[in-house]
Amino acid sequence: MSETGQAGTEISALSFERALQELEKIVTLLERGDVALEDSIRYYERGAALKAHCEKRLKDAQLKVEQIVLRAGGEVSTEAASFE
């Protein structure tokens, strides 16, 4: 297995939800322990790439979130959220 899954989908083209769903399936397969060693390695590599993709999607979404700010004069505005 490369950066594409069984359906030939590039990881970068997957939505967060689809990537997470595929990652959960891989984890389930690996936890069962009945997958051949070579297949396990390929699944693990794909899973690691899916995990990284999901983390990137979450970080990108986090950067887009805006928080509402009430300024001193009562003016309401928005600004990029800071989560630190």
C-alpha positions as CSV (number, residue, x, y, z in Angstrom):
1,M,0.0,0.0,0.0
2,S,1.3,3.4,-0.9
3,E,-0.1,6.8,-0.2
4,T,-3.2,5.6,-1.9
5,G,-5.8,3.3,-0.3
6,Q,-7.6,0.3,-1.8
7,A,-9.8,2.6,-3.8
8,G,-6.8,4.5,-5.1
9,T,-7.6,7.6,-3.1
10,E,-4.6,9.9,-2.4
11,I,-4.5,10.7,1.3
12,S,-4.2,14.5,0.6
13,A,-7.6,14.3,-1.2
14,L,-9.4,12.8,1.7
15,S,-11.7,14.7,4.0
16,F,-10.9,14.6,7.7
17,E,-13.9,12.4,8.3
18,R,-13.0,9.9,5.6
19,A,-9.3,9.7,6.6
20,L,-10.3,9.2,10.3
21,Q,-12.7,6.4,9.2
22,E,-10.0,4.7,7.2
23,L,-7.6,5.1,10.1
24,E,-10.0,3.5,12.5
25,K,-10.4,0.5,10.2
26,I,-6.7,0.0,10.0
27,V,-6.4,0.2,13.8
28,T,-9.1,-2.5,14.1
29,L,-7.3,-4.7,11.6
30,L,-4.0,-4.4,13.3
31,E,-5.5,-4.9,16.8
32,R,-7.0,-8.2,15.7
33,G,-3.5,-9.5,15.0
34,D,-4.4,-11.8,12.2
35,V,-2.8,-9.8,9.4
36,A,0.4,-11.0,7.7
37,L,3.6,-9.2,8.7
38,E,4.1,-7.5,5.3
39,D,0.5,-6.4,5.2
40,S,0.8,-5.1,8.8
41,I,3.7,-3.0,7.9
42,R,1.9,-1.5,4.9
43,Y,-1.2,-0.9,7.0
44,Y,0.9,0.8,9.7
45,E,2.6,3.0,7.1
46,R,-0.8,4.1,5.7
47,G,-2.1,4.6,9.2
48,A,0.8,6.9,10.1
49,A,0.2,8.9,6.9
50,L,-3.5,9.1,7.7
51,K,-2.8,10.2,11.3
52,A,-0.5,13.0,10.0
53,H,-3.2,14.1,7.5
54,C,-5.8,14.2,10.2
55,E,-3.6,16.3,12.4
56,K,-2.9,18.7,9.6
57,R,-6.6,19.1,8.8
58,L,-7.3,19.8,12.5
59,K,-4.5,22.4,12.7
60,D,-5.8,24.1,9.5
61,A,-9.3,24.2,10.9
62,Q,-8.0,25.5,14.2
63,L,-6.3,28.4,12.4
64,K,-9.6,29.3,10.7
65,V,-11.6,29.5,13.9
66,E,-12.4,33.0,14.9
67,Q,-13.4,34.2,18.4
68,I,-15.7,37.0,19.1
69,V,-14.1,39.9,21.0
70,L,-16.0,42.5,22.9
71,R,-13.9,45.7,22.8
72,A,-13.7,48.3,25.6
73,G,-16.2,50.6,23.8
74,G,-18.8,47.8,23.5
75,E,-17.8,47.2,19.8
76,V,-18.0,43.5,18.8
77,S,-15.4,42.2,16.3
78,T,-13.7,39.0,15.4
79,E,-10.1,38.0,15.4
80,A,-8.1,34.9,14.8
81,A,-8.4,32.5,17.8
82,S,-5.3,31.9,19.9
83,F,-5.3,28.5,21.6
84,E,-2.0,28.9,23.4
